[in-house]
Amino acid sequence: MNIGNKYKIDSDALNITLYQKEKTKMGKVRWVIIGYFATLGNTLKFLVDLGVREGHLKDLETVVKKQDELYALIQGFTHKKSVTEGIELKGRGNLH
């Protein structure tokens, strides 16, 4: 799953892997692993923190406000996803 044009997420049975796009000296694109995570929520929170460190937010109050907004958005997204997955499983008769 691509996140913007600079990051992408992939997963296997054990981890969620976060990649960052880099260009080589020859101008080719390669994806470099920048982290392994247990949950999608932790992956997205890491991206928020990374964005703040690389960003252009001017003062601490603005940074903290933006982080809190994004964390709340991530929490809502991951909670809705887990609830939806449970409903789908029930609909398929997998859960009794």
MITORLUM-700873 format. One record per residue (C-alpha): x, y, z; residue number from 1. Coordinates in Angstrom, 1 decimal. Each point is the difference from the previous one (the first is absolute). Layout:
<r X="X" Y="Y" Z="Z" martor="NUM"/>
...
This chain:
<r X="0.0" Y="0.0" Z="0.0" martor="1"/>
<r X="1.5" Y="3.3" Z="-1.0" martor="2"/>
<r X="-0.1" Y="3.0" Z="2.4" martor="3"/>
<r X="0.4" Y="3.1" Z="-2.1" martor="4"/>
<r X="2.9" Y="-0.2" Z="-2.4" martor="5"/>
<r X="2.8" Y="-0.5" Z="2.5" martor="6"/>
<r X="-1.1" Y="-3.0" Z="2.2" martor="7"/>
<r X="-1.6" Y="-3.4" Z="-0.4" martor="8"/>
<r X="-1.1" Y="-2.7" Z="2.4" martor="9"/>
<r X="0.3" Y="-3.8" Z="-0.5" martor="10"/>
<r X="-0.8" Y="-2.8" Z="2.4" martor="11"/>
<r X="0.6" Y="-3.6" Z="0.6" martor="12"/>
<r X="-1.2" Y="-2.4" Z="2.7" martor="13"/>
<r X="2.2" Y="1.6" Z="2.7" martor="14"/>
<r X="0.6" Y="3.7" Z="-0.8" martor="15"/>
<r X="-1.1" Y="3.1" Z="-1.8" martor="16"/>
<r X="3.0" Y="1.4" Z="-1.9" martor="17"/>
<r X="0.3" Y="3.7" Z="-0.8" martor="18"/>
<r X="2.1" Y="1.0" Z="-3.0" martor="19"/>
<r X="1.2" Y="3.4" Z="-1.2" martor="20"/>
<r X="0.7" Y="0.8" Z="-3.6" martor="21"/>
<r X="3.5" Y="1.1" Z="-0.9" martor="22"/>
<r X="1.6" Y="0.9" Z="-3.3" martor="23"/>
<r X="3.4" Y="-1.4" Z="-0.8" martor="24"/>
<r X="2.9" Y="2.0" Z="-1.5" martor="25"/>
<r X="-1.0" Y="-1.5" Z="-3.3" martor="26"/>
<r X="-3.5" Y="1.3" Z="0.4" martor="27"/>
<r X="-1.7" Y="-3.3" Z="0.6" martor="28"/>
<r X="-2.6" Y="-0.4" Z="2.8" martor="29"/>
<r X="0.5" Y="-2.5" Z="2.8" martor="30"/>
<r X="-2.0" Y="-0.7" Z="3.1" martor="31"/>
<r X="1.9" Y="-0.1" Z="3.3" martor="32"/>
<r X="-1.4" Y="-1.5" Z="3.2" martor="33"/>
<r X="-0.2" Y="2.5" Z="2.8" martor="34"/>
<r X="-1.9" Y="-2.0" Z="2.5" martor="35"/>
<r X="-1.9" Y="-3.2" Z="1.1" martor="36"/>
<r X="-3.2" Y="0.3" Z="2.1" martor="37"/>
<r X="-2.5" Y="-2.4" Z="1.6" martor="38"/>
<r X="-3.1" Y="2.1" Z="-0.8" martor="39"/>
<r X="-1.2" Y="2.4" Z="-2.6" martor="40"/>
<r X="-0.7" Y="2.6" Z="2.7" martor="41"/>
<r X="3.6" Y="0.0" Z="1.1" martor="42"/>
<r X="1.2" Y="0.3" Z="-3.6" martor="43"/>
<r X="-2.2" Y="3.0" Z="-0.6" martor="44"/>
<r X="1.1" Y="1.6" Z="3.3" martor="45"/>
<r X="3.6" Y="-0.4" Z="-1.0" martor="46"/>
<r X="-0.8" Y="1.7" Z="-3.3" martor="47"/>
<r X="-1.6" Y="2.9" Z="1.9" martor="48"/>
<r X="3.0" Y="0.4" Z="2.3" martor="49"/>
<r X="2.4" Y="-0.2" Z="-3.0" martor="50"/>
<r X="-2.1" Y="2.6" Z="-1.8" martor="51"/>
<r X="0.3" Y="2.3" Z="3.0" martor="52"/>
<r X="3.8" Y="-0.4" Z="0.2" martor="53"/>
<r X="0.4" Y="0.6" Z="-3.7" martor="54"/>
<r X="-2.7" Y="2.7" Z="-0.2" martor="55"/>
<r X="-0.2" Y="3.7" Z="0.2" martor="56"/>
<r X="-2.2" Y="0.5" Z="3.0" martor="57"/>
<r X="1.2" Y="3.1" Z="1.8" martor="58"/>
<r X="-0.7" Y="-0.5" Z="3.7" martor="59"/>
<r X="-0.5" Y="-2.7" Z="2.6" martor="60"/>
<r X="-3.7" Y="0.7" Z="0.5" martor="61"/>
<r X="-0.7" Y="-0.4" Z="-3.7" martor="62"/>
<r X="1.9" Y="-3.2" Z="-0.1" martor="63"/>
<r X="-1.7" Y="-1.5" Z="3.0" martor="64"/>
<r X="-3.5" Y="1.0" Z="-1.3" martor="65"/>
<r X="0.7" Y="-1.5" Z="-3.5" martor="66"/>
<r X="1.3" Y="-3.2" Z="1.6" martor="67"/>
<r X="-3.1" Y="-0.3" Z="2.2" martor="68"/>
<r X="-2.3" Y="0.5" Z="-3.0" martor="69"/>
<r X="1.7" Y="-2.6" Z="-2.1" martor="70"/>
<r X="0.2" Y="-2.5" Z="2.9" martor="71"/>
<r X="-3.7" Y="0.4" Z="0.5" martor="72"/>
<r X="-0.6" Y="-0.5" Z="-3.7" martor="73"/>
<r X="2.2" Y="-3.1" Z="0.0" martor="74"/>
<r X="-1.8" Y="-1.4" Z="3.1" martor="75"/>
<r X="-3.4" Y="0.4" Z="-1.6" martor="76"/>
<r X="1.2" Y="-1.6" Z="-3.3" martor="77"/>
<r X="1.6" Y="-3.0" Z="1.6" martor="78"/>
<r X="-3.0" Y="-0.5" Z="2.4" martor="79"/>
<r X="-2.5" Y="0.2" Z="-2.9" martor="80"/>
<r X="2.0" Y="-2.4" Z="-2.0" martor="81"/>
<r X="0.1" Y="-2.7" Z="2.7" martor="82"/>
<r X="-3.7" Y="0.4" Z="0.7" martor="83"/>
<r X="-0.8" Y="-0.3" Z="-3.7" martor="84"/>
<r X="2.2" Y="-3.1" Z="-0.4" martor="85"/>
<r X="-1.8" Y="-1.7" Z="2.9" martor="86"/>
<r X="-3.4" Y="0.7" Z="-1.7" martor="87"/>
<r X="1.3" Y="-1.5" Z="-3.2" martor="88"/>
<r X="1.2" Y="-3.1" Z="1.7" martor="89"/>
<r X="-3.4" Y="-0.5" Z="1.7" martor="90"/>
<r X="-1.8" Y="0.5" Z="-3.3" martor="91"/>
<r X="2.1" Y="-2.8" Z="-1.5" martor="92"/>
<r X="-0.9" Y="-2.4" Z="2.8" martor="93"/>
<r X="3.6" Y="-0.2" Z="1.3" martor="94"/>
<r X="-0.9" Y="1.2" Z="3.5" martor="95"/>
<r X="-2.8" Y="-1.6" Z="2.0" martor="96"/>
